[in-house]
Amino acid sequence: MSVAFRRESDDEHLEPKYELPIPPGPNLVTERGLAQIEERVAELEAKLAEPMDDEARKKVQRDARYWLNRRATAQLVPTPDGEEVAVGTRVTFTRNGDTRTILIVGHDESDPDTDRIAFTAPLVRAMMGSVEGDEVTLADGQTLSIEAIEPA
């Protein structure tokens, strides 16, 4: 029989399972972000204590490895004073005549739909360290004006 018609196992034809990617750089978190990480770890550990099939267990274990890593590397940022743009501040800015308020948070806590933007986002990186009244030039050449900063 030709080798072309022989299959060792079904596993060799499955898509490989990769680890969840860890974002590069420091894992800065707010108090809320750290609590979310702890909650997620507890949830996954509870799931692992339940009976489940091997494929489901592998998926939960993969998720648990990610969140355990995020908990181990978490760096809690001090509560900001609101004097300058930093992780944990709520920033109101004007760009092209539109005013927007965002909350600067850690990577895993970000949710653009609720205006929680990660400190690693290009917009936020450009604003970091700015104070009220500063004009900030973005990578695309546009500018924005910092209107207000407050601790979140």
C-alpha positions in Angstrom: 0.0 0.0 0.0 1.2 3.5 -0.9 2.3 5.8 2.0 -0.1 8.4 0.5 -3.1 6.4 1.6 -2.0 5.7 5.1 -3.0 8.0 7.9 -1.3 7.7 11.3 -4.0 9.5 13.2 -6.7 12.0 13.0 -4.7 14.4 15.2 -2.1 15.1 12.5 -4.8 16.8 10.4 -6.2 19.1 13.0 -5.4 22.8 13.2 -2.7 23.4 15.8 -3.8 24.9 19.1 -1.8 27.9 20.1 -1.4 29.7 23.4 -3.2 32.9 23.8 -0.8 35.7 22.9 0.6 37.8 25.8 0.7 41.5 24.9 4.2 42.9 24.8 5.5 45.3 27.4 4.6 45.8 31.0 1.3 44.5 32.4 0.1 47.7 34.0 -3.3 47.3 35.7 -5.7 49.5 37.7 -7.4 48.2 40.9 -10.5 47.3 38.8 -8.3 45.5 36.2 -6.5 43.5 38.9 -9.9 42.5 40.4 -11.1 41.4 36.9 -8.0 39.2 36.5 -8.5 37.6 39.9 -12.2 37.0 39.1 -11.3 35.4 35.8 -8.7 33.1 37.4 -11.2 32.0 40.1 -13.8 31.3 37.4 -11.4 29.2 35.4 -10.1 27.3 38.4 -13.7 26.5 39.3 -14.4 25.2 35.8 -11.3 23.0 36.0 -12.7 21.4 39.1 -15.8 20.3 37.1 -15.9 17.2 34.9 -15.5 17.9 31.2 -14.3 16.2 28.0 -10.6 16.4 27.1 -11.0 19.1 24.4 -13.0 21.4 26.6 -10.4 20.9 29.4 -7.5 21.8 27.1 -9.3 25.0 26.2 -10.0 26.0 29.8 -6.4 25.1 30.7 -5.1 27.3 27.9 -7.2 30.2 29.1 -6.1 29.6 32.7 -2.4 29.7 31.7 -3.0 33.1 30.1 -4.8 34.6 33.1 -2.4 33.1 35.6 0.4 34.7 33.7 -1.4 38.0 33.6 -2.0 37.8 37.4 1.7 36.9 38.0 2.9 39.8 35.9 0.4 42.4 36.9 1.9 45.8 38.0 -0.7 47.7 40.0 -0.4 51.4 39.1 -0.7 53.9 41.9 -3.8 56.0 42.0 -3.1 58.9 39.8 -3.4 62.5 41.1 -5.1 63.7 37.9 -2.4 66.3 37.2 -1.3 64.5 34.0 -2.5 61.8 31.6 -1.7 58.4 33.1 -3.1 54.9 33.5 -6.1 55.2 35.7 -7.2 58.7 34.6 -10.3 59.9 32.8 -9.3 62.3 30.0 -11.6 64.6 28.1 -10.1 65.9 24.8 -11.2 67.8 21.7 -10.2 66.6 18.3 -11.6 68.0 15.0 -14.3 69.9 17.0 -15.6 66.7 18.7 -15.2 66.3 22.4 -14.7 62.8 23.9 -13.9 61.3 27.3 -11.9 58.1 27.7 -10.7 56.1 30.7 -7.1 54.9 30.4 -6.7 51.3 31.6 -4.6 48.2 31.4 -4.5 46.0 28.3 -6.9 43.3 29.5 -9.4 45.8 31.0 -9.8 47.8 27.7 -13.1 47.9 26.1 -13.4 50.6 23.3 -17.3 50.3 23.3 -17.3 51.7 26.8 -14.5 54.2 26.2 -12.0 52.2 28.3 -8.8 52.5 26.2 -5.6 50.6 26.8 -2.4 52.6 27.7 -0.8 50.8 24.7 -3.2 52.4 22.1 -1.5 54.9 19.8 -3.9 57.7 20.8 -3.2 57.2 24.5 0.6 56.8 24.0 0.6 60.2 22.3 -1.3 61.8 25.3 0.7 60.2 28.2 2.2 62.8 30.4 0.2 65.7 29.0 -1.6 68.2 31.2 -4.8 70.1 30.8 -4.5 72.7 28.0 -1.8 70.8 26.1 -2.0 70.4 22.4 -1.0 66.8 21.4 0.2 66.0 17.9 -0.7 62.5 16.8 1.2 60.1 14.5 -1.0 61.1 11.6 -0.2 64.8 12.0 -3.6 65.7 13.5 -3.8 67.5 16.9 -6.0 67.2 19.9 -6.5 69.4 22.9 -6.5 68.0 26.5 -9.6 69.6 28.1 -9.7 67.8 31.5 -8.0 65.1 33.5 -9.3 63.4 36.6 -8.5 60.3 38.6 -10.9 57.5 37.7 
